[in-house]
């Protein structure tokens, strides 16, 4: 297919920072400071280990580090808000002191988001699209943080059509964001690969990904090491990073702007090829 230009533009995030999107794909590195996340759970339990991993991803090309203190894998045990904060806040504060990378807090809790932004985070990444705790939208608005509103199919009845369900859910998230006073330039959307979506649904979402661009906001995607990726390649590889990079390229061609990944170099290199091809198709010199 002919590559579709990503929406691009400027993402206005916290502490007066911005992320310029468009010509090159932006990479968000995953940093889970949890004992039970599906891929990196338990690897970065200490602050120094977590910060060292984050700095490594920044050196490899990540512009954003997404820090999470509660696993969002299917069947994970919820953690107490104070425990989530105990895990993430020291890491946010230490990383902010040692790097000028953009820091994202992966939480749906308004109070965790507020404390994380105060500690130095620039972005709130909410896997419930501000629909679990709508006060999180007010936190983003009052602090000036950027916000990523993710689609999920959990705890609700979905529409049969994948794209119609995206529009239904994300438009409600956008309504909450607008009522809270979040500026449009602070918002990015995420279609939520793997969140109560089976393998065929995820593949349909990739194939029709460009159809959600009409929502009018830049798009962030996270297919990294998801179960459906392992299913496609036909083996239970815990780190299917080459296959993940293939999905990244496909979605870059369909208009995605930001890629949330565990393995930065593999996705960075694959996306560099995708961006060079898109530039060539437009007659530009890379």
Secondary structure, DSSP 8 states (H G I E B T S, - for coil): --------EEEE-STT-EEEESSS-EEEEEEE-SS--TTTTTTT-SHHHHHHHHHHHHHHT-SEEEEESS--STT-----HHHHHHHHHHHHHHHHHH--SEEEEE-S-HHHHHHHHHHT--EEEETTTTSSSTHHHHHHHHHT-EEEEE---TTS---SSHHHHHHHHHHHHHHHHHHHT--GGGEEEE--TTSS--HHHHHHHHHTGGGGGGG-SEEEE--TT-HHHHHHHTS--TT-HHHHHHHHHHHHHTT--EEEES-HHHHHHHHHHHHHHHHHHTT---
